[in-house]
Amino acid sequence: MSILVVLTTGKEAFVRANAIMQMTLMIRKTSGQPVEFLALGPGVEVFRSNQKNSPQFGQMLEQMKEAGITLAVCEMSLENLGLKRDQMFEANIVRGGVEVAQRIQEGYTVLTF
């Protein structure tokens, strides 16, 4: 069973966003199943490398990547929030809605927060 975790919670709910990232990491570590993490809407803010909470988010994203979790952010969300790729931690840039639809067709379990 493959899992896609979709984060729509941004920096306005730092504790919640951090908890979801930790949960995603634990799912990967304990289940051994393929896990992908996709940030949509305000959720893309956790990938910003130039904000107050960047060190905490950056460290968690690095741990997720090291655990084998695929990290992605929605291109349209970046554009809508006026964010540029050079302001972001490393992640795949994708069309969020298309990505979710493809994963559903592939039989992924999708968890949205």
JODASUL-V145890 format. One record per backbone hydrogen bond with DSSP energy under -0.5 kcal/mol. CO is the residue of the C=O (numbers start at 1). NH is the residue of the N-H. If there is no record, write none. Layout:
# JODASUL-V145890
co=<CO	CO>
nh=<NH	NH>
This chain:
# JODASUL-V145890
co=<2	3	3	4	4	5	5	6	6	7	10	11	13	14	15	16	17	18	19	20	21	22	23	24	25	26	27	28	34	35	36	37	38	38	39	40	41	42	43	44	45	47	51	53	54	55	56	57	58	59	60	61	62	63	64	65	70	71	72	73	74	75	76	77	78	79	84	85	87	87	92	92	94	94	95	96	97	98	99	100	101	102	103	104	108	109	109	110	111>
nh=<109	5	36	6	111	7	38	8	113	40	13	14	17	18	19	20	21	22	23	24	25	26	27	28	29	30	31	32	3	70	5	72	7	40	74	43	44	45	46	47	48	89	54	57	58	59	60	61	62	63	64	65	66	67	69	68	37	92	39	94	78	79	80	81	83	82	87	88	49	50	73	94	75	96	99	100	101	102	103	104	105	106	108	107	110	4	111	112	6>
